[in-house]
Amino acid sequence: MTYIAIAFLIAGGLHILCAGLAKFGQPGFDNHHPRQWMATFTGAKARANAAQSNILESLPFFYAAALFALYMQVEVSNLAYLLWIWLGFRCVYIYAYIKDFALFRTFMWLCALITNGVILFSAQIFPAI
């Protein structure tokens, strides 16, 4: 269960990583209007900011699927494995987004989405013995 809790924490922190990558080294920080300031970003900084938004959009489905799997009493080791696979896809997705590997990024997004579906239906895929 510890691995699941750690996966939840890391997933919840990915958007902070993206925000840090977007903001680090960018001059003119405006704490009164941070979103307007970030809207002026271009290139890799803008893509890191967009990756942050995408991560935040993906978290509700991830958490809901994982909690449903726990509710359905999926074997904890199987669930932890799937959560870490999802995290791996999302980390590679962030890298691909920032580096502007558009097609590869989309493939990683799709892999993470499919993994999320597998997590959601993991009780049927990995029935308890």
N, C-alpha and C positions, 0 to 999 in steps of 0.2 A: 504494500500500500504506500510505502514511502516513495517508491519510484513514481507512482501516479501523482502524489502530492508535489513532487519536484517537477514533474512534467507540467502540471497545472501552473506552478509558479513561473517556470521558464516561458511558457506560452503567454502568460500574462505580462511578461517583461519584454517580449519581442518588440512591441511598439515603442517602448522606451529606448531600446537599442536603435531602432530606426530614426527616432526623433533626435537622438544624440548624434548619429551619423549625418543627419541633415543639417543640424545646427552647428556642429563643431567647426570652428575656423571661419564661419560665415560672419562678416562684419556687420555692424549696425543693429545689433539685437535690440528689439523694442518690446519690453515686457508689458507695456500698456496695450499693444496691438500685435501680439505674437502671430496670430493667424494671417494678418495682412502682411507682416514681415516675411513669413514663410511662403506666402503666395508669390513673392518676388524671386524666389529661387529658380535657378535654371540648371540644366544638366543633371549630374549625379545627385546633387543636393535636392533637386525637385523630385527625382525618382525615389530617393530615400524617404522623402515626405509622403509621396504617394504610396510607397510600401507600408508606411506606418498606418495610413488610412485603411489599406487593404487588410492588414493584420487585424485591426480593430473590427472590421466587418466580418472576419472569419471566426473570431473567438466565440460568439454566442452559439453557433452550430457545433463547434468543437466541444465546448463545455457541456452543452445539452446532450450531445451524443455520448460523451464519456459518462456523464451522470446517469443517463438512461441505461447504459451498459452495466454500470455498477448496480443499479436498481434491479436489473434483470439477472444479477448474480453471475456475470461473466467471470471466468477464471481471471484472477487479478494479474497473473503473469502474462496471460494473453493480451489483456487490455493494456497493460503497461507497455508491452512490445508495440502494439498498434499506436499508442500515443507518442512513443518515441519516433516511430516511423513518420507520423504526421509532423512532428517537430523538425525532423531532418528535412523533409520536403519543404517546409516553410522557411527554414534557414537558408537552404539552397535557393529558394524563390527570392528571398531578400537580396542575396548576393547577385543573382541573375538580373533582378530589377535594377539595382544600383549600377551594374555594369552594362546595362542596356542590351542584354541578350533576350530580345523580345519573344522569340518563338520558344526558346528553352524555358524562359520564365513562365509562359503560358502552360507549357507541359508540366512544370513543377506545380503550378496552381491546380491543374487538373488532377495530378497524382495525389495532392493533398486533399482535394475534394472527394475523390474516390475513396481514399483512406478514411475520411470522415464518415462516408456511407458505410464502409466496412465496420467502423467502430459502432455506428448506430445499430447495425444489424448483427453485431458480433455474437449475440445470444443464440441466433439461429445458425451462424456459421461455425461457432465453437460451442456446441451443446455440452452441458455439464455431464460428467460421467457418473 
